[in-house]
Amino acid sequence: MGRLNGTTSIVTGASRGIGCGIAKRFAAEGSRVVLSARDQGLLDQAVGDIRAAGGTASAISLDLCLAGAPQRLVDFAVKEYGGFDIVVNNAGATKRGKFLELSDAEFADGFALKYFGAMRVSRAAWPHLKASRGSLLFISGAGGRTPGAEFSIGGSVNAALLSLTKALAELGIEDGVQVNCINPGSVRTARYTVRLNALAKQLGLEPADAEAEYVREHRVTRIGEVEDIAALAAFVVSAEGRLLQGSLIDMDAGSTKTI
């Protein structure tokens, strides 16, 4: 622990799941963390957990779908801590479903938060990251490489984030900003639990047995934990991971079979 001592981090989508796990890990590693999400109650709980463990954290509730919200987030971090060194773009969830049954509004909503929100946060944060020679990290998803029939929105959004990562990494070489992306596979979050319970009901199995069947069918080692992704994120943005630039890192238990 302590690899991020002296740094300040912004983590979006930090009220639950992977984002919350990353925020807590960064705080444990010594970073002052600014958490953002839409749910103030969950943010307050996460900040309380970090402070109780001896970390430093603040939170701001906002909707990154709104064009002005990313600048508000950046301004808040500067006001709280004088600047920042790390930004993790994690916010965003997309609707699953059959392509012909998904509406224009559902596609637009998927891109509004996870892609445009991340793009605007990155743009607002870039001058500060350039000044601190900091790190920008996207949390995308394995579906960006291998989308499925039920994941046409998420796969498209994630693929766009992979492209954005490469584009900003090229600019980052010039400006001294590290830019990378982590692609989680199936991770044990609240959304995963909902999907698992639905699968269990469909198969007539207990959730644990349905998960075992899912692991076998998809030929993966196991379901990921939030802590797995958080540990990798902490390494990537630390001095130890600084050689990574424009890397699209699959942490998916082997679900991505392509080169």
Buried (B, 14 or more C-beta within 10 A) or exposed (E): EEBBEEBBBBBBBBBBBBBBBBBBBBBBBBBBBBBBBBEEEBBBBBBEBBEEEEBBBBBBBBBBBEEEBBBBBBEBBBEBBEBBBBBBBBBBBBBBBEEEEBEEEEBEBBBBBBBBBBBBBBEBBBEBBBBBEBBBBBBBBBBBBBBEEBBBBBBBBBBBBBEBBBEBBEEBEEBEBBBBBBBBBBBBBEBBEEBBEEBBEEEEBEEEEBBBBBBEEBEBEBBBBBBBBBBBBBBBBBEEBEEBBBBBBBBBBEBBEEE
